[in-house]
Amino acid sequence: MTVLVAYATAKGSTRGIAERLGSCIEGLGQSVDVRPVADVSDVHSYDVIVFGSAIHNGQWLAEASDAVGRLRSQFEGRRVWAFSVSSVGVTSTTLSKRLARFLRRVTPEPGAVRRLRDAADVRDHRFFAGVIAPGDWPGFGRVVFTLMGGHYGDARDWADVCAWAGAIAAESTRDTERWT
């Protein structure tokens, strides 16, 4: 089983999650290639694809969105997972807990993930919280961030990242065993 973990990152937080996903999946016996989406031109040699991007203004970064369109014809027959990194993840957040609960209920999937679902068998899409530094929200954005109960720092939940990696590896192994 060969797994591609491809990511688009703005400041490195998403790269860190992609690298940890790759490390956790590899620790479960899979062969893993972790690469920026801009460096991916062909996915035919991979059995499983994990695509991820930082979220800016509710959407994946342009290079991730572009990669979905560029590679869409190659997704057929491959298992695909997607992840998004923003201020609010499934288990952690850089915002107030109350606001995070609300946002988890109402935040739609980014457009690129919806397009990915149209092109591939997307097994799951997961939101992870990332890292926020004081300079990440310029000017008035810092005021808004503070009003939303925001706190700077690393909100990545590594146990959640590895648990999700375990689910990917387990499902992929089950699927492979069914076909052999």
N, C-alpha and C positions, 0 to 999 in steps of 0.2 A: 504494500500500500504506500503510495507516494502522495504527500499532502503539500499543497502550496498555500502559504499564508502570505497574502499580498495586502499591502497597506498604503494609505496616504496619510501623512502626518504634517502638521503645521509647525509644532514646536518640540516634537519628540515624544509626547505622551502616548500617542497611538502606536508609534514604533515600539515603545516599551511593552505595550500590551501584546502586539503582534509577536515580539520576540519571546515573551513569556508563554503565549499560546503555543508557539513552535516548540519551545523547550518542554512544556508539559506533554504535548502530543508525542514528541520524540521519546520522552521518558516512558511512554506507554507502548513503545515498540514500533512506531511508525517512522518512516523516512520523511523528513520535513525540509522544505525550502522556504525560507522567509525572505521576501523581497519587496521593495517599493513597487506599487502598481505601475509606475512609469517605466519600470524595467521589465515588465512582463509583456511579451509579444505573442506567446503561444502557450496554451494550457493543455495541449493534447497529451503530454507525458504525465499528467497528474490525474490521480483517481478521485481526489477530494480537493476542493478549492474553498479557502476561507478568505473572504474579502472584507476589508475594514477601512474605515476612514474617520478622521476627525469630523466633527459637525461644526459648521459655521453658518449662522443665520438659518438654522434648521435643515441644512443640506450638507451632503458629502462634499468634500473638496473637489475642485474641478478635475484634477487628475484621476481621481477614483471614479467619478461620474463618466469621464471620457473612456476609461478602461472598460467599464461595463458595456458601453456602446461598441467599442473597438473589438472586444472579445466575445460578444454575445453569441455569434455563430459557433463558437467552440465549446460552449457550455453543455450542449446536448449530451446526455448520458453520464454526466458527472454530478456528484453530490456537492452541493454548494451551501456554505454557511456565510452569514454576514454579521458584522459587528460595527457599531457606531460609538464614538467616544465624544462625550460632551460634559456638561456640568452635572448631569443627573444620570446615574446608572441604575441598574435593577436593585443593587444592594448598597450603594453608597452615593454620596452627593457632595458638591461644594456649596450647595444652597441650603436654605433652611429645610428641615425635615418636612414641615407642613407643605411648603411650596413644592418640594420634590415629590411628595405623595400625589399632589394635584397634577403635576406635569407628567408623571408616569402614566396617569390615566388618559390624558388628553393629547399628548405629543404624537403626531402621526409619524409613520416611517418616512425617512427621506425619499425624495423622488427617485434617486439612483437605486435604492433598494427595491422600490416598486418595479422599476424597469428590469432589475436583475430577476425578480420573481417572474416576470413575463418571459424571460429568456431561459430560465434554468429551474431545476428542482431545488429551490431554496428550502433547506430543512429547518432553519431557525435564523432569526435575527435577534441579536442581543445588544442592549445598551450598557456601556461601561462608563463610569465617571473617570475623568482624567485628572490632570494637574493644572491648577490655575495659579499664576504668579501675578503680582501687582501690575506689571506692565502689559498683561494680556488683555485687559479691558481698558482701553485708552479713554482719557478725558471723562466725559459724561457717563460713559459705560461703567466706570468705577463707582460712581454714585448709584447707578441702577443696581449694580452687583451688590453693593452694601445694603441697599433698601430691600433686596431680595433675600437678605440674611446670608449672603455669600461669605465664605471664608477661604482664604488663600491656602494653598498647600496641595499635597498629593492625596487624592481621594480614591486612587485605584485600589480595588479590592482583589488582591492577588489570589486569595482562596477561591473567589468567585470565578476569576479568569481560568484557573486550573480546573475547577469543577466543570466549567463549560467545555474546556479542552478535552476532559475525560469523557463527556457526553459525545463529543464529535468522534473521538477515537472508538468508543464503544459501539456507536451506531454504525460507523464505517466498517468495523470488524464484523458485526452481525450481517450487514448487507453483503460483504464479500463472501462470508461463509455460506450464505443462501445460494450464491451463484456458482460455488465450486463443488 
